[in-house]
Amino acid sequence: MVLSSILSKSTLSICLKNLIRVTSIAAIDSIRSQYTRALPPTVLTKIFGSNRGKPFGKDATAGSDLQRAVNFVSPCLREELLCKTSEPVRDCCHKVTIVGAGMVGVAIANSLLFQRITSHIAMVDAFPKKLEGEGMDFVHSSIFIGDPKIEYDTDFCVTSNSKVVALCAGVRPIKGESRLDLVQRNTEILKNIIPSLVNYSPNAVFVIISNPVDILAWVTWKLSGLPVHQVIGSGTHLDSARFRYLIADRLGIAPSSVQGLIIGEHGDSMVPLWSGVNVAGVQFRDIIPNIGLETDDERWHEIVKEVVKLGPMVRCLKGYSNTAIGLSAVDIIIAILRNTQAIIPVSTLVQGHHDVRHEMFLSLPCTIGENGITNIIRMHMTEYEKKLFQVSANAVYDIQKKINIKT
């Protein structure tokens, strides 16, 4: 009776609530001490401060006394999910750097990624907004192209340890500008970028796509200090592809079934080697002895004039040319990455070949592997073709000798 009078209904209710609260808090503190831990700092710490145990908000702690007593500590998802056993390799053995995020650079990246030739590319450009836009477009496509590693930055450090550096940076000609002025402007660009690229990737093979490709390949070689076999100009590889296409189109057969080469300058003075053109081993000269000459009644020589015009024609029609040159450049890159020793007409040092006395780059068929150019094919040309090659060499050297490459 005495106890009952002391512990009235209201008093008993209050005591029981206090007992539950004390018990709950003690139990929660005990649990928290066992399972909570200090999380490592993250980049967000600088933004939000170091109070990682702050509740998520009113709604998160609303409810019973037990819920209000809990102070949630956010776990580190990466640490909870992944148990690291080794450091990942930062730069894979087939990394390709693309310098210049213009239409040609993007075409090269498309060819490399869509054909899954490499799983690691780096892109560098002087225009950050354009570069970031292109880079984001590629990374957003990752799940569709085999989850490649795609890096992009204006800082050359992103190019480190590249196996191949594809150089397609440069300026377009201004109306009324001479060819020499264009070459000198692009040479100034190379002076600023080649030393850094070589510093980060001294063992890379440099593939030059920028125009005029023969002179700029020579400039790259002089500025880089690399062995000559590590510098390759894309040269007449695309010209040869166009040459084969036009012949095949006229015959009504597949372009890949036509074997034929264009050598010399990637430009107006390019040299078609009609003496070696064949289909299934059948030499065209065995059928038409004067094929490719002005005396040829079927006027096959006009095909070369068309090849010279095709590049400017594409640029005139669509504003630029990128798809074919991108694919031809990637064909060279494939030979390097896969060490195929494929024979491709590319621009290389031709001094001493076919009576060329000057130190200069022109296209000749070369075998290409992981160290770059391994062999230059000793072409058996006619005297007429050799004369045309000399004319081509003189045309290029007349411009090259006026270039100032001193840094």
C-alpha positions as CSV (number, residue, x, y, z in Angstrom):
1,M,0.0,0.0,0.0
2,V,2.8,2.4,0.9
3,L,4.7,1.6,-2.3
4,S,1.6,2.0,-4.3
5,S,0.9,5.5,-2.9
6,I,4.5,6.6,-3.6
7,L,4.5,5.3,-7.1
8,S,1.5,6.8,-8.6
9,K,0.7,6.3,-12.3
10,S,2.4,9.4,-13.4
11,T,5.5,8.9,-11.3
12,L,5.9,5.3,-12.4
13,S,5.6,6.3,-16.1
14,I,8.3,8.9,-15.7
15,C,10.7,6.5,-14.0
16,L,10.2,3.8,-16.6
17,K,10.9,6.3,-19.4
18,N,14.1,7.5,-17.7
19,L,15.3,3.9,-17.2
20,I,14.7,3.0,-20.8
21,R,16.5,6.1,-22.0
22,V,19.6,5.5,-19.8
23,T,19.7,1.8,-20.8
24,S,19.4,2.7,-24.5
25,I,22.1,5.3,-24.5
26,A,24.5,3.1,-22.6
27,A,23.9,0.2,-25.1
28,I,24.3,2.5,-28.1
29,D,27.6,4.0,-26.7
30,S,28.9,0.5,-26.2
31,I,28.0,-0.5,-29.8
32,R,29.4,2.7,-31.2
33,S,32.8,2.3,-29.4
34,Q,33.1,-1.2,-31.0
35,Y,32.1,-0.5,-34.6
36,T,32.9,3.1,-35.4
37,R,36.4,4.2,-36.7
38,A,38.1,7.3,-37.9
39,L,37.7,7.6,-41.6
40,P,40.6,8.7,-43.8
41,P,40.5,12.3,-45.0
42,T,39.1,12.8,-48.5
43,V,39.0,15.7,-51.0
44,L,35.6,16.6,-49.6
45,T,37.1,17.3,-46.1
46,K,38.5,20.6,-47.3
47,I,35.0,21.6,-48.5
48,F,32.8,20.3,-45.7
49,G,35.2,20.3,-42.8
50,S,36.4,17.4,-40.6
51,N,33.1,16.6,-38.8
52,R,32.3,13.4,-40.7
53,G,30.0,12.2,-38.0
54,K,27.4,15.0,-38.5
55,P,23.8,13.7,-38.8
56,F,22.3,13.7,-42.3
57,G,19.5,16.1,-41.2
58,K,16.3,16.4,-39.3
59,D,14.6,13.7,-41.2
60,A,17.4,11.3,-40.7
61,T,17.2,11.4,-36.9
62,A,13.4,11.9,-36.5
63,G,11.5,9.2,-34.7
64,S,12.0,7.5,-31.3
65,D,14.4,8.4,-28.6
66,L,16.6,5.4,-29.7
67,Q,16.9,6.8,-33.3
68,R,17.7,10.3,-32.0
69,A,20.5,8.9,-29.8
70,V,22.3,7.4,-32.9
71,N,24.9,9.6,-34.5
72,F,25.6,7.9,-37.9
73,V,29.2,7.7,-39.1
74,S,29.4,7.4,-42.9
75,P,31.7,4.6,-44.1
76,C,34.2,4.9,-46.9
77,L,32.6,3.0,-49.7
78,R,35.8,2.3,-51.6
79,E,37.6,0.9,-48.6
80,E,34.6,-1.2,-47.6
81,L,34.1,-2.5,-51.2
82,L,37.6,-3.0,-52.4
83,C,40.4,-5.0,-50.7
84,K,43.6,-3.8,-52.5
85,T,46.2,-6.5,-53.1
86,S,48.6,-4.5,-55.4
87,E,49.0,-1.1,-57.0
88,P,47.4,-0.8,-60.5
89,V,49.6,-0.2,-63.5
90,R,49.3,3.5,-64.4
91,D,50.5,3.4,-68.0
92,C,50.0,0.3,-70.0
93,C,52.5,-1.0,-72.6
94,H,50.4,0.1,-75.6
95,K,49.5,3.7,-74.5
96,V,49.0,6.1,-77.4
97,T,49.2,9.9,-77.0
98,I,47.3,12.1,-79.4
99,V,48.6,15.7,-79.6
100,G,45.8,17.9,-81.0
101,A,42.1,17.4,-80.3
102,G,41.0,18.8,-83.7
103,M,39.1,16.8,-86.3
104,V,42.1,14.6,-87.2
105,G,43.0,13.9,-83.6
106,V,39.5,12.9,-82.9
107,A,39.4,10.7,-86.0
108,I,42.6,8.9,-84.8
109,A,41.1,8.4,-81.3
110,N,37.9,7.1,-82.9
111,S,39.8,4.6,-85.0
112,L,41.9,3.4,-82.0
113,L,39.0,3.0,-79.6
114,F,36.3,1.8,-81.9
115,Q,38.6,-0.9,-83.3
116,R,39.8,-1.7,-79.8
117,I,43.4,-1.4,-80.9
118,T,44.5,0.1,-77.6
119,S,42.9,0.4,-74.2
120,H,44.8,3.5,-73.1
121,I,44.9,6.8,-74.9
122,A,45.9,10.3,-73.7
123,M,44.9,13.5,-75.5
124,V,46.6,16.9,-75.2
125,D,45.6,20.2,-76.6
126,A,46.1,23.9,-76.0
127,F,42.4,24.6,-76.0
128,P,41.0,23.3,-72.7
129,K,37.3,23.7,-73.4
130,K,37.5,21.8,-76.7
131,L,39.8,19.2,-75.1
132,E,37.5,18.6,-72.1
133,G,34.4,18.3,-74.4
134,E,36.1,15.7,-76.6
135,G,37.5,13.9,-73.5
136,M,34.1,13.8,-71.8
137,D,32.5,12.5,-74.9
138,F,34.9,9.6,-75.0
139,V,34.7,8.7,-71.4
140,H,30.9,8.7,-71.5
141,S,31.2,6.0,-74.2
142,S,33.5,3.8,-72.1
143,I,31.1,0.9,-71.6
144,F,30.4,0.7,-75.3
145,I,34.1,0.4,-76.4
146,G,35.6,-2.0,-73.9
147,D,36.2,0.3,-70.8
148,P,39.5,1.9,-72.1
149,K,41.5,4.3,-70.0
150,I,41.1,7.8,-71.5
151,E,43.1,10.7,-70.2
152,Y,43.0,14.3,-71.3
153,D,44.8,17.4,-70.1
154,T,46.6,20.5,-71.2
155,D,49.6,19.4,-69.1
156,F,52.1,17.1,-70.9
157,C,52.6,14.9,-67.9
158,V,49.5,13.0,-69.0
159,T,51.5,11.7,-71.9
160,S,54.1,9.9,-69.8
161,N,55.4,6.5,-70.9
162,S,53.6,6.5,-74.2
163,K,54.4,3.8,-76.7
164,V,53.3,6.0,-79.6
165,V,52.9,9.8,-79.9
166,A,50.6,10.8,-82.8
167,L,51.3,14.5,-83.6
168,C,48.5,16.2,-85.4
169,A,48.7,19.7,-83.9
170,G,49.2,22.6,-86.2
171,V,47.7,25.7,-87.7
172,R,45.7,26.0,-90.9
173,P,46.9,28.1,-93.8
174,I,45.6,31.7,-93.9
175,K,44.4,33.1,-97.2
176,G,47.3,34.5,-99.1
177,E,49.9,32.8,-96.8
178,S,52.9,31.2,-98.5
179,R,53.8,27.6,-97.9
180,L,57.0,28.7,-96.2
181,D,55.1,30.9,-93.8
182,L,52.8,28.0,-92.9
183,V,55.8,25.7,-92.3
184,Q,57.5,28.2,-90.1
185,R,54.4,28.8,-88.0
186,N,54.0,25.0,-87.4
187,T,57.7,24.7,-86.7
188,E,57.3,27.2,-83.9
189,I,54.6,25.1,-82.4
190,L,56.8,22.0,-82.6
191,K,59.6,23.9,-80.8
192,N,57.3,24.3,-77.8
193,I,55.9,20.8,-77.5
194,I,58.5,18.3,-78.8
195,P,61.0,18.6,-75.9
196,S,58.3,18.0,-73.3
197,L,56.9,15.1,-75.2
198,V,60.3,13.4,-75.5
199,N,61.0,14.1,-71.8
200,Y,57.9,12.2,-70.7
201,S,58.2,9.4,-73.4
202,P,61.8,9.1,-74.5
203,N,61.2,5.6,-75.9
204,A,58.0,6.4,-77.9
205,V,57.7,6.2,-81.6
206,F,56.6,9.6,-82.9
207,V,54.1,9.5,-85.8
208,I,53.8,12.9,-87.5
209,I,50.5,13.7,-89.3
210,S,50.6,17.5,-89.3
211,N,51.3,19.2,-92.7
212,P,53.5,19.7,-94.5
213,V,54.3,16.3,-93.1
214,D,57.7,15.6,-94.7
215,I,59.3,18.8,-93.5
216,L,57.6,18.6,-90.0
217,A,58.8,15.0,-89.6
218,W,62.3,16.2,-90.3
219,V,61.8,19.2,-87.9
220,T,60.6,16.7,-85.2
221,W,63.6,14.5,-85.7
222,K,66.0,17.5,-85.3
223,L,64.3,18.9,-82.3
224,S,63.8,15.6,-80.5
225,G,67.3,14.2,-80.7
226,L,65.7,10.8,-81.1
227,P,67.1,8.0,-83.4
228,V,65.8,8.5,-86.9
229,H,63.8,5.2,-86.8
230,Q,61.7,6.6,-83.9
231,V,60.3,9.4,-86.1
232,I,57.8,8.5,-88.8
233,G,55.8,10.8,-91.1
234,S,52.4,9.6,-92.3
235,G,53.7,10.5,-95.7
236,T,52.1,9.0,-98.8
237,H,50.3,6.2,-97.1
238,L,46.9,7.9,-97.7
239,D,48.0,9.0,-101.2
240,S,48.7,5.3,-102.0
241,A,45.3,4.3,-100.7
242,R,43.6,6.8,-102.9
243,F,45.7,5.7,-105.8
244,R,44.7,2.1,-105.3
245,Y,41.0,3.1,-104.9
246,L,40.9,5.0,-108.2
247,I,42.6,2.2,-110.1
248,A,40.2,-0.4,-108.6
249,D,37.2,1.8,-109.2
250,R,38.1,2.0,-112.9
251,L,38.6,-1.7,-113.1
252,G,35.6,-2.6,-111.0
253,I,37.5,-4.6,-108.4
254,A,38.3,-4.3,-104.7
255,P,40.8,-1.6,-103.8
256,S,42.7,-4.0,-101.5
257,S,43.3,-6.2,-104.6
258,V,45.3,-3.5,-106.3
259,Q,49.0,-3.3,-105.3
260,G,50.5,0.1,-106.0
261,L,52.6,2.8,-104.3
262,I,53.1,6.5,-104.4
263,I,56.4,7.8,-103.0
264,G,58.2,11.1,-102.5
265,E,56.4,14.2,-101.2
266,H,53.0,14.2,-99.7
267,G,52.0,17.0,-102.0
268,D,51.9,18.1,-105.6
269,S,55.2,16.4,-106.6
270,M,54.2,12.9,-105.4
271,V,55.6,10.1,-107.5
272,P,53.4,7.1,-108.7
273,L,55.3,3.9,-109.2
274,W,53.5,2.6,-112.3
275,S,56.3,0.1,-112.8
276,G,55.1,-1.9,-109.8
277,V,51.3,-1.6,-110.0
278,N,49.8,-5.0,-110.3
279,V,46.6,-7.1,-109.6
280,A,47.1,-10.7,-108.5
281,G,50.7,-10.5,-109.6
282,V,49.9,-9.3,-113.1
283,Q,52.0,-6.2,-113.9
284,F,50.1,-3.5,-115.7
285,R,53.3,-2.7,-117.6
286,D,53.2,-6.1,-119.2
287,I,49.8,-5.2,-120.7
288,I,50.4,-1.5,-121.4
289,P,54.2,-0.9,-121.6
290,N,53.8,2.9,-121.5
291,I,51.2,3.0,-118.7
292,G,51.4,6.2,-116.6
293,L,53.1,8.2,-119.4
294,E,51.6,11.0,-121.5
295,T,51.7,8.6,-124.5
296,D,49.3,6.2,-122.8
297,D,46.1,6.1,-125.0
298,E,44.0,5.0,-122.0
299,R,45.3,8.1,-120.1
300,W,46.0,6.2,-116.8
301,H,48.4,9.0,-115.9
302,E,45.4,11.3,-115.1
303,I,44.7,9.2,-112.0
304,V,47.7,10.7,-110.2
305,K,46.5,14.3,-111.0
306,E,43.2,13.3,-109.4
307,V,45.0,11.9,-106.3
308,V,46.7,15.3,-105.8
309,K,43.4,17.1,-105.9
310,L,41.4,14.7,-103.6
311,G,42.6,16.1,-100.3
312,P,41.8,19.7,-101.2
313,M,38.5,18.6,-102.7
314,V,37.4,16.9,-99.5
315,R,38.4,19.9,-97.4
316,C,36.4,22.2,-99.8
317,L,33.3,20.0,-99.6
318,K,33.1,19.3,-95.9
319,G,35.4,21.9,-94.4
320,Y,38.2,19.5,-93.3
321,S,39.5,16.0,-94.0
322,N,39.8,13.6,-91.1
323,T,38.4,10.1,-91.6
324,A,40.8,8.7,-94.2
325,I,43.9,10.3,-92.7
326,G,42.9,9.1,-89.2
327,L,42.5,5.5,-90.4
328,S,45.8,5.7,-92.4
329,A,47.6,7.0,-89.3
330,V,46.2,4.3,-87.2
331,D,47.3,1.7,-89.7
332,I,50.9,2.8,-89.0
333,I,50.2,2.8,-85.2
334,I,48.9,-0.8,-85.5
335,A,52.2,-1.9,-87.1
336,I,54.1,-0.3,-84.1
337,L,51.9,-1.7,-81.3
338,R,51.7,-5.2,-82.8
339,N,55.2,-5.3,-84.1
340,T,53.9,-6.5,-87.5
341,Q,56.9,-5.4,-89.7
342,A,54.2,-4.3,-92.2
343,I,55.5,-2.5,-95.3
344,I,54.0,1.0,-95.5
345,P,55.0,4.0,-97.6
346,V,55.9,6.5,-94.9
347,S,58.1,9.6,-94.6
348,T,61.7,8.9,-93.3
349,L,65.2,10.1,-93.8
350,V,66.1,9.4,-97.5
351,Q,69.6,10.8,-97.6
352,G,71.7,8.4,-99.6
353,H,68.7,6.7,-101.3
354,H,68.1,7.2,-105.0
355,D,70.8,9.8,-105.2
356,V,69.3,12.2,-102.6
357,R,72.2,14.1,-101.1
358,H,70.3,16.3,-98.6
359,E,69.3,15.5,-95.1
360,M,65.5,15.3,-95.6
361,F,62.4,13.2,-95.2
362,L,60.4,11.8,-98.0
363,S,58.2,8.7,-98.4
364,L,59.6,5.3,-99.3
365,P,58.1,1.9,-98.5
366,C,59.4,0.8,-95.0
367,T,58.9,-2.1,-92.6
368,I,57.5,-0.9,-89.3
369,G,57.6,-2.6,-85.9
370,E,57.6,-1.7,-82.2
371,N,60.8,0.4,-82.5
372,G,59.6,2.3,-85.5
373,I,61.2,1.9,-88.9
374,T,63.3,-1.3,-89.2
375,N,64.0,-1.4,-93.0
376,I,63.7,0.8,-96.1
377,I,62.9,-1.2,-99.2
378,R,65.4,-0.8,-102.0
379,M,63.0,0.2,-104.8
380,H,63.8,-0.8,-108.4
381,M,62.5,2.2,-110.2
382,T,62.7,3.2,-113.9
383,E,64.9,6.1,-114.8
384,Y,61.8,8.2,-115.4
385,E,60.5,7.5,-111.9
386,K,63.9,8.2,-110.4
387,K,63.9,11.5,-112.1
388,L,60.5,12.4,-110.7
389,F,61.7,11.4,-107.3
390,Q,64.6,13.8,-107.6
391,V,62.2,16.6,-108.7
392,S,60.1,15.8,-105.6
393,A,63.1,16.0,-103.3
394,N,64.2,19.3,-104.7
395,A,60.7,20.8,-104.3
396,V,60.7,19.9,-100.6
397,Y,64.2,20.9,-99.9
398,D,63.8,24.3,-101.4
399,I,61.3,25.0,-98.6
400,Q,63.1,23.1,-95.9
401,K,66.4,24.8,-96.3
402,K,64.8,28.2,-95.3
403,I,63.3,26.8,-92.1
404,N,64.7,28.1,-88.8
405,I,64.7,25.3,-86.3
406,K,67.0,26.9,-83.7
407,T,65.3,27.1,-80.3
